Amino acid sequence: MGKISTPELERLEVFLGTWNLEGQQYEGPFGPAAKITAVETYEWLPGGFFLVHRFEARIGGQPIACIEVIGHDASSQSYPTRTFCSDGNTNEWQFRERDGVWTSAEAAPMARNPMQARSTSVFSDAGNTMTAKWEYSSDGAAWQTFWDVKATKAWRARRES
């Protein structure tokens, strides 16, 4: 059985491959100010319906790893994503793409307060550079940046036919 290909799933192909990420975490509810370095990989789960994202990082001196599974939901026109991290945290995200800009929104409980988080990712350099800004809010009105990162594609994967 071949892979299923739809225009919506094909939009995820911009992520495929291995990325080297560097950036900054700002002091706040996610931790102290610290340098971020990471290697990210994105690959198709056999069958072609889901993209698997692995994130292995150091934030300051602390290692963290996460795995995500990204799919597409036609009814909401979004990309539901489920994240599992080595520190025991899990999150559910709803990504959307518009004109090559990927945005996400999620509600994450933080220290007994519901905290909202969101991100904006932009690709440039023919898809070889990705910059992302991650923000949080306690009220959904005032947003503060907690991560600014830039990733450079080290290896480009191709979708199997």
Steps between C-alpha positions, in 0.01 A plus 500: 500500500645838397513816705198724511573847370272799533584869460456541878745221584743625235519837684674315785788405271670835566591356843655174370863438585749576775532850644764664722331746732643782713324765697417666827261419782393809696441490874140419587268214593684259268833550679796735534664685212717251313654415166317232299671253268319209340483249220155442353396231256173469309406184311185335370351216698453208256169550321552874455219627724715625789827689535723398793709779655789427737654786702822447698624813673699665772341800662780652701661193654181294504431229242145451375353282229153498348316303237199630311252345264347743249197423283232686308135548595288594199200610707696769689754564222774467760795277580435339840826423677562297813829556688667273757811630682772334706401711804156334506309789343255444217326760285243515224541764232297619203730621222378695202679608184427812302720632221796299628470626860424233760325600822399295801288539808479284810380519857755373752447486875788676673533507880125465557426785258379438150770643276459541127786457256530569130766502232565649160745326264621649172707325233754683285809428289308262268371307802844450656452742792218507752460773762250462782371718780325336797282708732292448813208679662309458822197693373504453120544875449857587605763275338867469598773325304665205672694353204660649188661229286651451157546161336710419194432192293795260515344223294191498279283190501274413211153354512495139382258418221 
